[in-house]
Amino acid sequence: MGSTGFVEDGDERLMAAWEAVVRPQVEAEYAESLSAATLFGRWRLRREMEREIKRRSDPGVSPEALF
């Protein structure tokens, strides 16, 4: 029998692929602010960046979807 083409961790792979595209974009957008920020400011900006990366990386697909 042949493979069905489904993968067990398809949703995780999809999220990782989107994040690989989105992360450099967000880092570039925040680069100037990060370089001028204080230690606490950098910490706050990095948290904000992670939230933005997660928001942009969400493909809006149910985790129960078949991949």
C-alpha positions in Angstrom: 0.0 0.0 0.0 1.1 3.5 -0.7 1.4 6.5 1.6 -1.7 8.6 2.2 0.3 11.8 2.2 -0.9 12.8 5.7 1.7 13.8 8.3 1.2 13.5 12.0 2.5 17.0 12.9 1.2 18.9 9.9 -0.2 21.7 11.9 3.1 22.3 13.7 4.9 22.2 10.4 2.6 24.8 8.9 3.0 27.1 11.9 6.8 26.7 11.7 6.8 27.5 8.0 4.7 30.7 8.5 6.9 31.7 11.5 10.1 31.3 9.4 8.6 33.9 6.9 7.1 36.3 9.5 9.9 36.4 12.1 12.5 38.3 9.9 9.8 40.7 8.9 8.8 41.6 12.4 12.5 41.7 13.6 13.2 44.2 10.8 10.2 46.3 11.8 11.4 46.5 15.4 15.2 46.8 14.8 15.4 50.5 15.1 13.2 50.6 18.3 15.3 47.8 19.8 18.6 49.5 19.2 17.4 52.7 20.9 15.6 51.0 23.9 16.8 50.5 27.4 17.2 47.1 28.9 13.6 47.0 30.2 12.5 48.5 26.9 14.2 45.7 24.9 12.6 43.1 27.2 9.1 44.7 26.6 9.7 45.0 22.8 10.8 41.4 22.5 7.6 40.2 24.3 5.6 42.5 21.9 7.5 41.0 18.9 6.7 37.4 20.0 3.0 38.3 20.3 3.1 39.9 16.8 4.9 36.9 15.3 2.3 34.5 16.8 -0.5 36.7 15.6 0.9 36.9 12.0 1.9 33.2 12.0 -1.6 31.9 12.7 -2.9 30.5 9.4 -6.4 30.2 10.9 -6.5 26.5 10.4 -8.0 24.2 13.0 -5.4 22.0 14.8 -7.8 19.1 14.1 -7.5 19.6 10.3 -5.9 16.8 8.3 -2.6 17.6 6.7 
